[in-house]
Amino acid sequence: MKPAPAISAQCLDIGYRTGKAGQLGIQRGLHIDLYPGELTCLLGANGAGKSTLLRTLSGFQPPLGGSICIDGRPIEEISKRDLSHLIGVVLTDRTAIGGLTAYEVVALGRQPHTGFFGRLSRADDEIVRNALAACGIATKTHEFMASLSDGERQKIMIAKALAQECPIVILDEPTAFLDVVSRIEIMSLLHSIAAEQNRAILLSTHDIEQALVLGDRLWLLSREYGMQTGVTEDLILNGAFDRLFPHAAIHFDPLHGSFYPTVTRQHIVDVACHDETLLHWVVNILNRNGYAANLTAGTECTRALLRIASPHDIAWSCGTEQIAFASFEELAMFLKQRND
Amino acid sequence: MSNTPATYRHNSGLLIAILALLVAGLWVANLFVGSVSIPSQEVWRILWGGDASVESWQYIILESRLPQAVTALLAGAALAVAGLLLQTVFNNPLAGPSILGIDTGASLGVAVVMLASNMLNLANGMPGGIAAVGGAFVGATAIMAVILFFSTFVRDNLMLLIIGIMVGYLASSLISLLNFFATSQQVHAYTMWGLGNLGNVTLQQLPLFASLSLAGLFISVLLVKPLNAMLLGTRYAENLGIDIRTTRNLLLLSTGLLTAAVTAYCGPVAFIGLSVPHIARLLLRSSNHNSLLPVTMLCGAAVLLLCNLISTLPSDGIIPINAVTPIIGAPVIIYVIVNQRKINYFNG
């Protein structure tokens, strides 16, 4: 049985109010549920309304229509102060915190819990240190933000959201501008926090690869098809991804969980290869050079046949023509010449 | 080890103590040193209520140097804190009451009151009078409100700064227009006031000036927690439960009071608001308002007391305060801009 959703939105219209009674709707009629204990990834093209949706769910801007319930209560009935105990955010906004230490920034997350002057109690101090440790940056505790890398800063902001002790954490593109190591670290971190601390974590990202690996649930948002939600594997296998970027030049490969450019294939080549990795890259080089690979070659070969035993043993036969290549570089040169 | 919170707090405590001593020293120096040379034992005796051997010395110490030293102390702290508040709320280290046109707004208020009081035959219209203080407050808060309004949709900080400069120009052009309608006597009084003079505040005016400045400083102390949250930007602050509207209104009130009080009495004093918060951050090596606010107050007081001391050094007459403040302020700003990659609060 599914747990009660942390955030539940019905018939949600999002967008901006423009002037008097004017509206710029971006998405209409969204039905979404965000569950605790799960990492939910919001994917979609630029302009599909990802940031607008996150801002609306975080309470930064009012919905144009429909309802949002947080922890079972309608969002408009929750005071800003109470909301700061329910939702912690990590944004892409410009900050001016270079002159604060990592500890001081994470301690800002305690503000909803501290008194008028923000003085930290012993318990607050422990929560801040635990948040830093949970994000694997305890060694940077007393370093200035200015001296940290982009990945470390992002972890500090996540630690700030953790120190806020909210059941819901919403992050707007937390892995943008990060290198692949930091991207994987941060996604793994968020996934384990969701599971271990039973928090509902929602993030938007363009990093489909990591979202498919670590996202428990996906929200796919597109202008044309609206919102499709579900457990990652269900969405991959039911073709939802082809509706994410409805664009002729792009298609989703469910085997590898990635988008590929649709190639206009001029020739078809039969391919015989017993190694899966090798096969993948053979298809890749053929596609890039305008060939389609036929993997179910029959016995009677009328077309060209490519046999690959190893990256250094590639054989091309077409009728009487027999050529051997010792590397993919030689194959690529041959394919290009043959195209001309 | 050098940066554990305990030693860190210890360091800021030590810095505050040193600065407090420095301010006290400079304040006393302002009583003992001036254009007229008075022997220190005479100064000492006069301060303790004794009679001076030269009668005018008593007047100089009690009616001129004492109020002027208190004024420099408070005005320095007030302008520096106004600058700090503006830099934090606009997320721009180059903001300040002069650059954003807020003290020009105060000047406009004073000019309007001067002209109107002449037409309506009101007393108190001259700079330093209650009506002028009111006019300065209205002018300063009006400009600040205009800039805050623009800041809700102009996201680029540099552009906002330029809007501030433009609004300042508009206010100064209105001032020139008003001068056109004023009597030559008024223009002269206004021009003298515009040069900036910490000696304008008389002993009788001091209580009002002090209460207004202290009220502005008091409000700023109440804002320490939201100011720290504001370092993250308004949306983060909102998510931390900060009431943005109340905070902005209090900031408006505080910067308005601080800038208006100083400007109405002493004229527009440049560079303190812009540069002192940088001196404070460089000394403290932190943007945390818990310690940055007191350090900024003390630095502001120290810098303006020092400037006042320098301005009274010549034996014949005084140098206008606005000729001295840039000598300390401008190099600080240039230093900070040139070294911004190495300075922590510029990077993050």
Interface residues (C-beta under 8 A of the other chain):
Chain A: S58 F60 K80 R81 L83 S84 H85 I87 G88 V89 L91 D93 R94 T95 A96 I97 G98 G99 L100 T101 Y103 E104 V105 L108 G109 Q111 P112 T114 F116 F117 G118 H142 E143 F144 M145 A146 S147 R153 Q164
Chain B: N3 T4 P5 Y8 T88 N91 P93 L222 V224 K225 N228 A229 L231 L232 G233 R235 Y236 E238 N239 L240 G241 I242 D243 R281 R285 S286 S287 N288 N290 I343 N344 Y345 F346 N347 G348
